[in-house]
C-alpha cells in the first residue's frame, strides 16, 4: 500500500508543478494576443490553477498518509520546512493568478502589465514548488 500512496504522491507533485511550465511561453504570447485569443489564454491560466489546486489537495493527503505509514515524524526538520513552504505556496497561489486576471477584466491592468505580472508569478511559484520538491527528495537535516 505504501508504494501506491507514494506513486500517487509523486504523480500529484508532477501535476502540481507541470502545468506552470506550459504557462511560461504563454505569458509571452499574452503581450501581443488579440482580445479573443487573450481570453482563451486567460481561460487556460484559470484551468491550470484549478488543476494545480486539486493536485495539491491530493499531494497533501498522500503526504500525510506517507508520514503516517513511515518512520518519519512530524518533528523531522525537512517535513517542518516543507509544511512551512507549502503554507507560503498556498498563500501565493491564492494571490498571484486569479486576482490579477480579475484586475485585467475590470480594466485595472493593461495587457502588457498583465503578461509581466503573470510571467513573474509563474516563475516565483515554480521556484517555491522546486524548493518543496527539494525538501521532499533530498530530505535535508537542518537540526
TORRO-378075 format. One record per residue: residue number from 1; residue in one letter; x, y, z of N, C-alpha, C in turn. Coordinates in steps of 0.05 Angstrom, whole numbers, padded with zeros to 5 digits, always signed. Layout:
   pos   code      nxx      nyy      nzz     caxx     cayy     cazz      cxx      cyy      czz
   NUM      a        X        Y        Z        X        Y        Z        X        Y        Z
...
***
This chain:
   pos   code      nxx      nyy      nzz     caxx     cayy     cazz      cxx      cyy      czz
     1      x   +00016   -00024   +00000   +00000   +00000   +00000   +00017   +00025   +00000
     2      x   +00040   +00025   +00014   +00058   +00047   +00016   +00067   +00056   -00012
     3      x   +00074   +00036   -00029   +00084   +00042   -00056   +00062   +00056   -00073
     4      x   +00037   +00048   -00070   +00015   +00060   -00085   +00011   +00089   -00076
     5      x   +00012   +00094   -00050   +00009   +00121   -00039   +00032   +00138   -00049
     6      x   +00056   +00127   -00049   +00080   +00142   -00058   +00077   +00149   -00088
     7      x   +00067   +00130   -00104   +00063   +00136   -00132   +00043   +00158   -00136
     8      x   +00021   +00157   -00122   +00000   +00178   -00124   +00012   +00205   -00115
     9      x   +00028   +00204   -00094   +00041   +00228   -00083   +00059   +00241   -00105
    10      x   +00076   +00225   -00117   +00094   +00234   -00138   +00079   +00245   -00162
    11      x   +00058   +00230   -00170   +00042   +00239   -00193   +00028   +00265   -00187
    12      x   +00018   +00269   -00163   +00005   +00294   -00156   +00025   +00317   -00154
    13      x   +00050   +00311   -00147   +00071   +00331   -00147   +00077   +00340   -00175
    14      x   +00077   +00321   -00194   +00081   +00328   -00222   +00058   +00346   -00232
    15      x   +00033   +00339   -00225   +00010   +00355   -00233   +00010   +00382   -00219
    16      x   +00023   +00384   -00196   +00024   +00410   -00182   +00043   +00430   -00194
    17      x   +00063   +00420   -00208   +00083   +00438   -00219   +00083   +00439   -00250
    18      x   +00077   +00416   -00262   +00078   +00414   -00291   +00063   +00434   -00307
    19      x   +00038   +00440   -00301   +00023   +00459   -00317   +00036   +00487   -00319
    20      x   +00051   +00494   -00299   +00063   +00521   -00300   +00085   +00523   -00320
    21      x   +00098   +00501   -00328   +00118   +00502   -00349   +00105   +00508   -00376
    22      x   +00080   +00500   -00379   +00066   +00507   -00404   +00058   +00536   -00404
    23      x   +00054   +00547   -00381   +00045   +00575   -00379   +00067   +00595   -00384
    24      x   +00093   +00587   -00381   +00115   +00606   -00385   +00115   +00617   -00413
    25      x   +00115   +00601   -00434   +00114   +00613   -00461   +00088   +00628   -00467
    26      x   +00067   +00619   -00454   +00041   +00632   -00458   +00041   +00661   -00448
    27      x   +00056   +00666   -00427   +00056   +00693   -00416   +00069   +00713   -00436
    28      x   +00087   +00703   -00452   +00099   +00720   -00473   +00079   +00725   -00495
    29      x   +00063   +00706   -00502   +00043   +00709   -00523   +00020   +00727   -00514
    30      x   +00016   +00729   -00488   -00006   +00746   -00478   +00000   +00775   -00485
    31      x   +00025   +00783   -00486   +00032   +00811   -00491   +00021   +00822   -00517
    32      x   +00020   +00804   -00537   +00012   +00814   -00564   -00014   +00800   -00574
    33      x   -00027   +00784   -00558   -00050   +00769   -00567   -00074   +00788   -00572
    34      x   -00089   +00782   -00593   -00114   +00796   -00597   -00134   +00788   -00575
    35      x   -00154   +00804   -00572   -00173   +00801   -00549   -00184   +00773   -00547
    36      x   -00194   +00761   -00569   -00206   +00735   -00567   -00186   +00714   -00559
    37      x   -00162   +00715   -00570   -00141   +00696   -00563   -00132   +00701   -00534
    38      x   -00131   +00726   -00526   -00124   +00732   -00499   -00143   +00720   -00479
    39      x   -00169   +00721   -00484   -00188   +00709   -00467   -00184   +00679   -00465
    40      x   -00177   +00666   -00487   -00172   +00637   -00487   -00147   +00631   -00469
    41      x   -00126   +00648   -00472   -00102   +00644   -00455   -00109   +00647   -00426
    42      x   -00125   +00666   -00419   -00133   +00671   -00391   -00150   +00647   -00381
    43      x   -00166   +00635   -00398   -00181   +00611   -00390   -00162   +00588   -00385
    44      x   -00141   +00586   -00401   -00121   +00565   -00396   -00107   +00570   -00369
    45      x   -00101   +00595   -00363   -00089   +00601   -00337   -00107   +00592   -00314
    46      x   -00132   +00599   -00316   -00151   +00592   -00295   -00153   +00562   -00292
    47      x   -00154   +00548   -00315   -00156   +00518   -00314   -00131   +00506   -00302
    48      x   -00107   +00517   -00309   -00082   +00507   -00298   -00081   +00511   -00268
    49      x   -00090   +00534   -00258   -00090   +00539   -00230   -00109   +00520   -00216
    50      x   -00132   +00515   -00228   -00151   +00496   -00216   -00140   +00468   -00214
    51      x   -00126   +00459   -00235   -00113   +00432   -00235   -00092   +00431   -00212
    52      x   -00076   +00452   -00211   -00055   +00453   -00190   -00067   +00452   -00162
    53      x   -00089   +00467   -00158   -00102   +00466   -00132   -00112   +00438   -00124
    54      x   -00125   +00425   -00143   -00135   +00398   -00137   -00112   +00378   -00133
    55      x   -00092   +00380   -00150   -00069   +00363   -00146   -00055   +00368   -00119
    56      x   -00056   +00393   -00111   -00045   +00400   -00084   -00060   +00386   -00062
    57      x   -00086   +00384   -00064   -00102   +00370   -00044   -00094   +00341   -00042
    58      x   -00090   +00329   -00065   -00081   +00301   -00066   -00053   +00298   -00055
    59      x   -00036   +00317   -00062   -00008   +00317   -00052   -00007   +00318   -00022
    60      x   -00022   +00336   -00010   -00022   +00339   +00019   -00033   +00314   +00032
    61      x   -00055   +00304   +00022   -00068   +00280   +00033   -00049   +00256   +00032
    62      x   -00037   +00252   +00009   -00019   +00229   +00007   +00007   +00233   +00024
    63      x   +00015   +00258   +00026   +00038   +00264   +00043   +00033   +00257   +00072
    64      x   +00009   +00264   +00082   +00002   +00257   +00109   +00001   +00227   +00112
    65      x   -00010   +00213   +00093   -00011   +00183   +00094   +00017   +00171   +00093
    66      x   +00035   +00183   +00077   +00062   +00172   +00076   +00077   +00176   +00102
    67      x   +00073   +00199   +00115   +00086   +00203   +00141   +00074   +00183   +00162
    68      x   +00049   +00180   +00161   +00035   +00161   +00179   +00045   +00133   +00175
    69      x   +00050   +00125   +00150   +00059   +00098   +00144   +00089   +00093   +00147
    70      x   +00104   +00114   +00151   +00133   +00111   +00151   +00145   +00116   +00179
    71      x   +00171   +00116   +00180   +00185   +00121   +00205   +00189   +00151   +00210
    72      x   +00183   +00168   +00190   +00187   +00197   +00193   +00167   +00207   +00214
    73      x   +00175   +00228   +00228   +00157   +00240   +00248   +00151   +00269   +00239
    74      x   +00130   +00280   +00251   +00122   +00308   +00245   +00143   +00328   +00254
    75      x   +00161   +00320   +00272   +00182   +00338   +00281   +00207   +00337   +00265
    76      x   +00208   +00321   +00244   +00232   +00320   +00226   +00235   +00346   +00212
    77      x   +00260   +00356   +00211   +00265   +00383   +00201   +00255   +00387   +00172
    78      x   +00260   +00368   +00154   +00252   +00372   +00126   +00222   +00372   +00123
    79      x   +00208   +00358   +00141   +00178   +00357   +00140   +00168   +00384   +00149
    80      x   +00179   +00395   +00171   +00170   +00421   +00181   +00176   +00443   +00160
    81      x   +00199   +00442   +00147   +00206   +00462   +00127   +00187   +00459   +00102
    82      x   +00181   +00434   +00095   +00162   +00430   +00072   +00135   +00442   +00079
    83      x   +00125   +00437   +00103   +00099   +00448   +00111   +00100   +00478   +00111
    84      x   +00121   +00490   +00120   +00124   +00519   +00120   +00123   +00531   +00092
    85      x   +00139   +00518   +00074   +00139   +00528   +00046   +00112   +00522   +00033
    86      x   +00099   +00501   +00041   +00072   +00495   +00030   +00052   +00516   +00037
    87      x   +00053   +00526   +00062   +00035   +00548   +00070   +00041   +00573   +00053
    88      x   +00066   +00579   +00049   +00073   +00602   +00032   +00063   +00598   +00004
    89      x   +00065   +00573   -00007   +00056   +00568   -00034   +00025   +00571   -00036
    90      x   +00011   +00563   -00016   -00018   +00565   -00016   -00027   +00595   -00017
    91      x   -00014   +00611   +00000   -00020   +00639   +00001   -00012   +00652   -00025
    92      x   +00011   +00645   -00036   +00020   +00657   -00061   +00001   +00649   -00083
    93      x   -00007   +00624   -00085   -00025   +00615   -00107   -00051   +00630   -00106
    94      x   -00061   +00634   -00082   -00087   +00648   -00078   -00085   +00677   -00087
    95      x   -00062   +00689   -00086   -00059   +00718   -00092   -00046   +00724   -00119
    96      x   -00034   +00704   -00131   -00017   +00710   -00154   -00031   +00710   -00181
    97      x   -00051   +00694   -00184   -00062   +00690   -00211   -00091   +00700   -00214
    98      x   -00109   +00689   -00200   -00137   +00696   -00203   -00143   +00726   -00199
    99      x   -00132   +00738   -00177   -00136   +00767   -00174   -00125   +00783   -00197
   100      x   -00102   +00775   -00208   -00090   +00790   -00230   -00108   +00788   -00254
   101      x   -00118   +00765   -00260   -00136   +00761   -00283   -00162   +00777   -00279
   102      x   -00172   +00778   -00254   -00196   +00794   -00248   -00190   +00824   -00253
   103      x   -00167   +00833   -00245   -00159   +00861   -00249   -00159   +00868   -00278
   104      x   -00150   +00849   -00295   -00149   +00854   -00324   -00178   +00857   -00334
   105      x   -00195   +00839   -00327   -00223   +00840   -00336   -00237   +00866   -00326
   106      x   -00229   +00876   -00303   -00241   +00900   -00292   -00228   +00925   -00304
   107      x   -00208   +00921   -00321   -00195   +00944   -00334   -00174   +00957   -00317
   108      x   -00166   +00944   -00296   -00145   +00955   -00278   -00117   +00949   -00287
   109      x   -00114   +00932   -00306   -00087   +00924   -00316   -00087   +00925   -00347
   110      x   -00064   +00934   -00357   -00060   +00933   -00386   -00051   +00905   -00394
   111      x   -00053   +00899   -00419   -00045   +00872   -00428   -00016   +00867   -00423
   112      x   +00001   +00886   -00427   +00030   +00883   -00423   +00036   +00879   -00393
   113      x   +00022   +00895   -00376   +00025   +00893   -00347   +00016   +00866   -00337
   114      x   -00006   +00857   -00348   -00017   +00830   -00341   +00003   +00808   -00348
   115      x   +00014   +00809   -00372   +00033   +00789   -00381   +00058   +00789   -00363
   116      x   +00068   +00812   -00357   +00092   +00814   -00340   +00087   +00803   -00312
   117      x   +00064   +00811   -00301   +00057   +00802   -00274   +00053   +00772   -00273
   118      x   +00039   +00761   -00293   +00035   +00732   -00294   +00061   +00717   -00298
   119      x   +00078   +00727   -00316   +00104   +00714   -00321   +00121   +00713   -00296
   120      x   +00122   +00735   -00282   +00137   +00735   -00257   +00125   +00716   -00236
   121      x   +00099   +00716   -00234   +00085   +00699   -00215   +00089   +00669   -00221
   122      x   +00089   +00662   -00247   +00094   +00634   -00254   +00122   +00625   -00245
   123      x   +00142   +00642   -00250   +00169   +00634   -00242   +00173   +00634   -00212
   124      x   +00160   +00652   -00198   +00162   +00651   -00168   +00149   +00626   -00158
   125      x   +00125   +00619   -00169   +00111   +00595   -00159   +00127   +00570   -00166
   126      x   +00139   +00568   -00190   +00156   +00545   -00197   +00179   +00543   -00177
   127      x   +00191   +00566   -00170   +00213   +00566   -00151   +00205   +00556   -00124
   128      x   +00181   +00565   -00114   +00171   +00555   -00089   +00166   +00525   -00089
   129      x   +00154   +00515   -00110   +00149   +00487   -00112   +00175   +00471   -00115
   130      x   +00195   +00482   -00129   +00220   +00468   -00132   +00234   +00466   -00105
   131      x   +00232   +00486   -00088   +00243   +00484   -00061   +00229   +00462   -00045
   132      x   +00203   +00461   -00047   +00188   +00440   -00033   +00196   +00412   -00044
   133      x   +00199   +00410   -00070   +00208   +00385   -00082   +00235   +00377   -00073
   134      x   +00253   +00396   -00069   +00280   +00390   -00059   +00279   +00380   -00031
   135      x   +00262   +00393   -00014   +00259   +00383   +00014   +00249   +00354   +00014
   136      x   +00230   +00348   -00003   +00219   +00321   -00003   +00237   +00300   -00015
   137      x   +00255   +00307   -00033   +00273   +00288   -00045   +00300   +00286   -00031
   138      x   +00312   +00308   -00024   +00338   +00308   -00010   +00335   +00302   +00019
   139      x   +00313   +00308   +00031   +00308   +00304   +00060   +00331   +00314   +00077
   140      x   +00337   +00340   +00074   +00360   +00351   +00089   +00353   +00353   +00119
   141      x   +00374   +00349   +00135   +00371   +00351   +00164   +00381   +00378   +00173
   142      x   +00363   +00395   +00181   +00371   +00422   +00190   +00376   +00423   +00220
   143      x   +00365   +00405   +00235   +00370   +00404   +00264   +00368   +00375   +00273
***
